Amino acid sequence: MLKGIRPYPLILGIVLLFLLPSSPAKAESPTIMGSSDLTAKQMGDYVLQNESDPKLTDISIYQLAELYLEIGRIEGVRGDIAFAQAIHETGFFRYGGDVIPEQNNYSGIGTTGGGVKGAFFATPEEGVRAQIQHLKAYASKEPLNTELADPRFHFVKRGIAPLWTDLNGRWAVPGRGYGEKILQYHSNMYDSNIAETTLTIPHVELPVNHKLPVAKLTIKSNVPMFAPDGSEYRTIKKGEKFGVYGVTGNSYDVGEGYLVEASSGKMSMYIGRILIKDSKTVMYKPDGTIFRIVTPGEALMVYDYDENVYQVGGGYYVEKSDNPVYHLGRLELSADITMYSPDGTPYSTLKKGANYPVYGIDGDKLDIGGGYTVQYNENDMSYIN
């Protein structure tokens, strides 16, 4: 030991070095290979929130999103983040640069700027497949599982860029922050769906103990229907009608988890009906003038109501003071069934072919007036909004 040197400060410093917390590690970029988190509906919704008319060829934004998820799944690439890359490259599919929509080139493959348009793909599917394959070339050494569409696949050193941020200076040159921008679009897309508000249906309690529709949806303009996994299932045509069983996010559940996104301009929904009893009942126009006298026995659809009136469509209304009878739907019998008294004991038998208004639903018990109930059985009856 050197004379005059005390070992204690040195030892203390070494101890403190091990005790002090290390600086936090920088969060690592997600990998290009992996499984998607988002659905085609969520991805398409995000685009339409930012661009109502994306420039696509022979495909909807939801169908395009589904291609990214499906081809990404086959090749093992994050299809939802690849879609975010397409959003970045095309400016929410507005284009406006060297690439034009007719190229079906959503990621700038082969373009170098200065008017160079890059690769042309015959179909949207081929364009998505080329992009997914190009990403796989950078991120993995595994063979392709789909027919080669990427014209530059063999120019890439396989597996050189496993992370999205590894694309900086490779996919785009100079490409500073390129991968980070893609990830930011994906984060925004994810956050926009998490923050999505949940619909409510006025004057309707959503089902908690029954499986019957709570309202009826009428389509006024063609809209997409989405499958439970978020993919676009089919286009619903004007005039089609569906029972509404609940809500999911900003969409109506029209049965078995199939969804229709709410849009007041493209659909209308009624929540019940009023049965007219008084021969002097009047239907009023939106401006308050008389439209017509309503015939006793008519059942009018109700779209909304307040303490004074029932709204019966198009702004026309019937006053509550005329005492129409409001009910949720009707029950049509296809077999003889038992009606129960309010105390739960059998009261009488209702005959096949008859129909009754339903005033309340409690599990499988349907109130058909005065507290008298029937037990719902889809084999013996049909419930109609």
C-alpha positions as CSV (number, residue, x, y, z in Angstrom):
1,M,0.0,0.0,0.0
2,L,1.4,3.5,-0.9
3,K,2.2,5.6,2.1
4,G,-0.1,8.5,2.9
5,I,-3.0,7.0,0.8
6,R,-6.1,6.0,2.8
7,P,-8.0,3.1,1.2
8,Y,-11.4,4.0,2.6
9,P,-12.5,6.6,0.0
10,L,-11.6,4.3,-2.8
11,I,-13.5,1.4,-1.3
12,L,-16.5,3.6,-0.5
13,G,-16.5,4.9,-4.1
14,I,-16.5,1.3,-5.5
15,V,-19.4,0.4,-3.2
16,L,-21.4,3.4,-4.2
17,L,-20.7,2.6,-7.9
18,F,-22.5,-0.7,-7.5
19,L,-25.3,0.7,-5.3
20,L,-26.2,3.6,-7.5
21,P,-29.1,2.9,-9.9
22,S,-28.0,2.5,-13.5
23,S,-29.5,4.8,-16.1
24,P,-32.6,3.4,-17.7
25,A,-32.1,1.4,-20.9
26,K,-33.4,2.9,-24.1
27,A,-36.6,1.1,-25.1
28,E,-35.9,-1.3,-28.0
29,S,-37.8,-0.9,-31.2
30,P,-40.4,-3.6,-32.0
31,T,-39.3,-6.4,-34.3
32,I,-40.6,-6.5,-37.9
33,M,-41.4,-10.2,-37.5
34,G,-44.3,-11.0,-35.2
35,S,-48.1,-10.9,-34.7
36,S,-50.4,-8.0,-35.3
37,D,-52.3,-6.3,-32.4
38,L,-55.0,-4.5,-34.4
39,T,-58.0,-5.5,-36.5
40,A,-58.7,-4.5,-40.1
41,K,-61.6,-2.4,-38.9
42,Q,-59.5,-0.5,-36.4
43,M,-56.8,0.1,-39.1
44,G,-59.4,1.2,-41.7
45,D,-61.2,3.4,-39.2
46,Y,-57.9,5.2,-38.4
47,V,-57.3,6.0,-42.1
48,L,-60.8,7.3,-42.6
49,Q,-60.5,9.6,-39.5
50,N,-57.7,11.3,-41.3
51,E,-58.7,10.9,-45.0
52,S,-62.3,10.3,-45.9
53,D,-61.6,9.4,-49.5
54,P,-58.3,7.3,-49.7
55,K,-57.2,6.8,-53.3
56,L,-57.3,3.1,-53.9
57,T,-57.9,0.8,-56.9
58,D,-60.8,-1.7,-56.8
59,I,-60.6,-2.2,-53.0
60,S,-61.9,-0.7,-49.8
61,I,-59.6,0.5,-47.1
62,Y,-60.9,-2.3,-44.9
63,Q,-60.2,-4.9,-47.5
64,L,-56.7,-3.5,-47.9
65,A,-56.1,-3.6,-44.2
66,E,-57.2,-7.3,-44.2
67,L,-54.7,-8.1,-46.9
68,Y,-51.9,-6.7,-44.7
69,L,-53.0,-8.8,-41.8
70,E,-53.5,-12.0,-43.8
71,I,-50.3,-11.8,-45.8
72,G,-48.4,-10.6,-42.8
73,R,-49.7,-13.6,-40.9
74,I,-48.5,-16.0,-43.6
75,E,-45.0,-14.5,-43.8
76,G,-44.7,-13.9,-40.0
77,V,-44.5,-10.1,-40.5
78,R,-46.3,-7.5,-38.3
79,G,-49.1,-6.6,-40.8
80,D,-50.5,-3.8,-38.7
81,I,-47.2,-2.0,-38.6
82,A,-46.6,-2.6,-42.3
83,F,-49.9,-0.9,-42.8
84,A,-48.6,2.0,-40.7
85,Q,-45.6,2.1,-43.1
86,A,-48.0,2.4,-46.0
87,I,-49.8,5.3,-44.3
88,H,-46.5,7.0,-43.9
89,E,-45.3,6.4,-47.5
90,T,-48.6,7.4,-49.1
91,G,-49.8,10.1,-46.7
92,F,-52.9,8.3,-45.6
93,F,-53.3,7.1,-49.2
94,R,-53.6,10.6,-50.6
95,Y,-50.4,10.1,-52.7
96,G,-49.3,13.3,-54.4
97,G,-45.6,12.4,-54.9
98,D,-43.9,10.3,-57.6
99,V,-46.0,7.2,-56.9
100,I,-49.6,7.2,-58.2
101,P,-52.5,5.1,-56.9
102,E,-52.7,2.9,-60.0
103,Q,-49.3,1.4,-59.1
104,N,-50.7,-0.4,-56.1
105,N,-47.2,0.4,-54.6
106,Y,-48.0,1.3,-51.0
107,S,-44.4,1.5,-49.7
108,G,-42.4,3.2,-52.5
109,I,-40.6,0.0,-53.7
110,G,-38.2,1.0,-56.5
111,T,-38.8,4.7,-56.3
112,T,-35.8,7.0,-55.7
113,G,-37.3,10.4,-56.1
114,G,-36.9,12.9,-58.9
115,G,-39.9,11.5,-60.8
116,V,-38.9,7.8,-60.6
117,K,-42.2,6.0,-60.0
118,G,-40.8,2.7,-59.0
119,A,-42.5,-0.7,-59.2
120,F,-46.0,-1.3,-60.6
121,F,-48.2,-4.1,-59.3
122,A,-51.1,-5.6,-61.1
123,T,-53.4,-5.8,-58.0
124,P,-53.6,-4.4,-54.5
125,E,-52.9,-8.0,-53.2
126,E,-49.6,-8.1,-55.2
127,G,-48.6,-4.7,-53.9
128,V,-49.1,-5.7,-50.3
129,R,-47.4,-9.0,-50.8
130,A,-44.3,-7.3,-52.3
131,Q,-44.1,-5.0,-49.3
132,I,-44.5,-7.8,-46.8
133,Q,-41.8,-9.8,-48.6
134,H,-39.4,-6.9,-48.8
135,L,-39.8,-6.4,-45.0
136,K,-39.2,-10.1,-44.5
137,A,-36.0,-9.9,-46.6
138,Y,-34.6,-7.3,-44.3
139,A,-35.8,-8.9,-41.0
140,S,-35.4,-12.6,-41.5
141,K,-33.5,-15.3,-43.3
142,E,-36.5,-17.6,-43.4
143,P,-37.8,-18.6,-46.9
144,L,-41.0,-17.0,-48.3
145,N,-44.3,-18.7,-47.9
146,T,-46.0,-16.8,-50.8
147,E,-45.2,-16.4,-54.5
148,L,-42.5,-13.8,-55.0
149,A,-43.8,-10.4,-56.0
150,D,-41.1,-8.1,-54.6
151,P,-38.8,-7.2,-57.6
152,R,-36.0,-6.1,-55.2
153,F,-36.1,-9.1,-52.8
154,H,-32.8,-10.5,-53.9
155,F,-31.0,-7.2,-53.6
156,V,-31.4,-7.2,-49.8
157,K,-28.9,-8.7,-47.4
158,R,-31.2,-11.1,-45.6
159,G,-31.8,-10.5,-41.9
160,I,-29.8,-7.3,-41.7
161,A,-32.6,-5.2,-40.2
162,P,-34.7,-7.2,-37.6
163,L,-36.1,-4.0,-36.0
164,W,-38.3,-1.3,-37.5
165,T,-35.7,1.3,-36.6
166,D,-33.1,-0.7,-38.5
167,L,-34.8,0.4,-41.7
168,N,-33.4,3.9,-41.1
169,G,-31.0,4.6,-44.0
170,R,-31.9,1.3,-45.6
171,W,-35.5,1.4,-46.8
172,A,-35.3,5.2,-47.0
173,V,-32.1,7.1,-47.6
174,P,-31.0,9.1,-45.7
175,G,-34.0,7.9,-43.7
176,R,-33.3,9.5,-40.4
177,G,-36.2,8.7,-38.1
178,Y,-37.9,6.6,-40.7
179,G,-38.7,3.6,-38.5
180,E,-39.7,5.9,-35.6
181,K,-42.2,7.6,-37.8
182,I,-43.8,4.3,-38.8
183,L,-44.0,3.3,-35.2
184,Q,-45.6,6.6,-34.3
185,Y,-48.3,6.0,-36.9
186,H,-48.9,2.6,-35.4
187,S,-49.0,4.0,-31.9
188,N,-51.5,6.7,-33.0
189,M,-53.6,4.1,-34.7
190,Y,-53.7,2.0,-31.5
191,D,-54.4,4.9,-29.3
192,S,-57.3,6.2,-31.5
193,N,-59.0,2.8,-31.1
194,I,-58.4,2.6,-27.3
195,A,-59.9,6.1,-26.9
196,E,-62.9,5.2,-29.0
197,T,-66.2,6.2,-27.3
198,T,-68.9,3.7,-26.6
199,L,-72.3,4.1,-28.2
200,T,-75.4,4.4,-26.2
201,I,-78.9,3.7,-27.5
202,P,-81.4,6.2,-26.0
203,H,-84.0,4.8,-23.6
204,V,-82.6,1.3,-24.1
205,E,-80.9,-0.9,-21.5
206,L,-78.4,-3.1,-23.2
207,P,-78.9,-6.8,-22.7
208,V,-77.4,-8.3,-19.6
209,N,-79.6,-11.3,-19.0
210,H,-81.2,-12.0,-22.4
211,K,-80.3,-12.6,-26.0
212,L,-83.1,-10.7,-27.8
213,P,-82.6,-7.6,-30.0
214,V,-83.1,-4.3,-28.3
215,A,-83.7,-2.2,-31.5
216,K,-84.0,-2.4,-35.3
217,L,-81.5,-0.9,-37.7
218,T,-82.6,0.1,-41.2
219,I,-79.8,0.8,-43.7
220,K,-80.2,4.0,-45.9
221,S,-76.9,3.8,-47.8
222,N,-74.5,1.0,-48.5
223,V,-72.2,0.3,-45.6
224,P,-69.7,-2.4,-44.6
225,M,-70.4,-5.2,-42.1
226,F,-67.5,-6.5,-40.0
227,A,-66.9,-10.0,-38.8
228,P,-66.1,-10.5,-35.1
229,D,-62.4,-10.6,-35.9
230,G,-62.6,-7.1,-37.3
231,S,-62.3,-8.1,-41.0
232,E,-64.8,-6.7,-43.5
233,Y,-67.4,-9.4,-44.0
234,R,-69.7,-7.9,-46.7
235,T,-71.3,-4.8,-48.0
236,I,-74.8,-4.2,-46.6
237,K,-77.2,-2.8,-49.2
238,K,-79.6,0.1,-48.8
239,G,-83.0,-1.1,-47.4
240,E,-81.6,-4.1,-45.4
241,K,-82.8,-4.4,-41.8
242,F,-81.1,-5.9,-38.7
243,G,-81.9,-6.5,-35.1
244,V,-79.5,-4.7,-32.7
245,Y,-78.2,-6.8,-29.8
246,G,-75.9,-4.3,-28.2
247,V,-72.9,-2.1,-29.0
248,T,-69.2,-2.5,-29.2
249,G,-67.2,0.7,-29.3
250,N,-68.7,2.8,-32.0
251,S,-70.5,0.0,-33.7
252,Y,-73.8,-1.8,-33.4
253,D,-73.8,-5.6,-32.8
254,V,-76.2,-7.0,-35.3
255,G,-75.9,-10.6,-34.1
256,E,-73.2,-13.1,-33.2
257,G,-70.6,-10.3,-32.9
258,Y,-71.0,-9.0,-36.4
259,L,-70.7,-5.2,-36.4
260,V,-72.0,-2.2,-38.3
261,E,-70.3,1.1,-37.5
262,A,-72.7,3.8,-36.4
263,S,-73.4,6.6,-38.9
264,S,-76.5,8.7,-38.5
265,G,-76.6,9.7,-42.1
266,K,-76.5,6.1,-43.4
267,M,-78.9,4.4,-41.2
268,S,-81.8,4.8,-38.8
269,M,-82.8,2.8,-35.8
270,Y,-86.1,2.5,-34.0
271,I,-86.4,1.3,-30.4
272,G,-90.0,0.3,-30.1
273,R,-93.6,1.0,-31.3
274,I,-96.7,2.8,-30.1
275,L,-100.1,1.2,-30.5
276,I,-102.8,3.8,-31.2
277,K,-105.9,3.5,-29.1
278,D,-107.6,6.9,-29.3
279,S,-109.5,7.7,-32.6
280,K,-108.5,11.4,-32.1
281,T,-104.8,10.7,-32.1
282,V,-102.9,13.1,-34.3
283,M,-99.6,12.8,-36.0
284,Y,-97.8,16.2,-36.3
285,K,-95.3,17.5,-38.8
286,P,-91.9,18.7,-37.6
287,D,-93.2,22.3,-37.7
288,G,-96.0,21.4,-35.4
289,T,-98.8,21.4,-37.9
290,I,-101.2,18.5,-38.2
291,F,-100.1,15.8,-40.7
292,R,-103.0,13.3,-40.3
293,I,-105.3,11.5,-37.9
294,V,-103.9,8.1,-36.9
295,T,-106.2,5.1,-37.2
296,P,-106.8,3.2,-34.0
297,G,-104.9,-0.1,-34.1
298,E,-102.0,1.3,-36.0
299,A,-98.6,0.5,-34.6
300,L,-96.0,3.3,-35.3
301,M,-92.3,2.8,-35.0
302,V,-90.7,5.0,-32.3
303,Y,-87.2,6.4,-32.8
304,D,-86.9,8.5,-29.7
305,Y,-89.2,10.0,-27.0
306,D,-89.2,12.6,-24.2
307,E,-91.7,13.5,-21.5
308,N,-94.1,15.0,-24.1
309,V,-93.9,13.2,-27.5
310,Y,-92.9,10.0,-29.3
311,Q,-90.8,10.6,-32.4
312,V,-92.1,8.4,-35.2
313,G,-89.6,9.2,-37.9
314,G,-88.5,12.2,-40.1
315,G,-89.3,14.6,-37.3
316,Y,-93.0,13.6,-37.2
317,Y,-94.4,12.9,-33.7
318,V,-97.4,11.8,-31.6
319,E,-98.1,13.5,-28.3
320,K,-98.0,11.3,-25.2
321,S,-101.2,13.0,-24.0
322,D,-103.1,11.0,-26.7
323,N,-102.2,7.9,-24.6
324,P,-100.7,5.5,-27.2
325,V,-99.4,2.3,-25.7
326,Y,-95.6,2.0,-26.0
327,H,-94.1,-1.5,-26.3
328,L,-90.7,-2.9,-27.2
329,G,-91.7,-5.5,-29.8
330,R,-94.1,-8.2,-30.7
331,L,-94.3,-11.9,-30.1
332,E,-95.6,-14.3,-32.8
333,L,-96.5,-17.8,-31.6
334,S,-95.7,-20.9,-33.7
335,A,-97.0,-23.3,-31.1
336,D,-99.4,-23.3,-28.1
337,I,-97.6,-21.9,-25.0
338,T,-98.4,-21.2,-21.4
339,M,-99.0,-17.7,-20.0
340,Y,-98.1,-17.1,-16.4
341,S,-99.8,-14.8,-13.9
342,P,-97.9,-12.1,-12.1
343,D,-97.3,-14.5,-9.1
344,G,-95.6,-17.0,-11.5
345,T,-98.3,-19.6,-11.6
346,P,-99.7,-20.9,-15.0
347,Y,-102.8,-18.8,-16.0
348,S,-103.9,-19.9,-19.4
349,T,-102.7,-21.3,-22.8
350,L,-102.0,-19.0,-25.7
351,K,-102.8,-20.4,-29.1
352,K,-100.5,-21.0,-32.0
353,G,-100.7,-18.1,-34.6
354,A,-101.5,-15.4,-32.1
355,N,-99.3,-12.4,-31.6
356,Y,-98.8,-10.1,-28.6
357,P,-97.0,-6.9,-27.7
358,V,-94.0,-7.2,-25.4
359,Y,-93.7,-4.5,-22.7
360,G,-90.7,-5.8,-20.8
361,I,-87.9,-8.4,-20.9
362,D,-86.4,-10.1,-17.9
363,G,-84.2,-12.9,-18.8
364,D,-86.3,-15.4,-20.7
365,K,-89.6,-13.9,-19.3
366,L,-91.5,-11.6,-21.6
367,D,-94.1,-9.3,-20.2
368,I,-97.1,-9.2,-22.5
369,G,-99.2,-6.9,-20.3
370,G,-100.3,-6.4,-16.8
371,G,-97.4,-8.4,-15.4
372,Y,-98.5,-11.6,-17.3
373,T,-95.6,-13.3,-18.9
374,V,-94.5,-16.1,-21.2
375,Q,-91.2,-17.9,-21.2
376,Y,-89.3,-17.2,-24.4
377,N,-88.4,-20.3,-26.5
378,E,-87.1,-19.6,-30.0
379,N,-88.6,-22.9,-31.2
380,D,-92.1,-21.9,-30.3
381,M,-92.2,-18.2,-31.0
382,S,-90.5,-15.3,-32.7
383,Y,-89.6,-11.9,-31.2
384,I,-89.9,-9.0,-33.6
385,N,-88.8,-5.4,-32.8
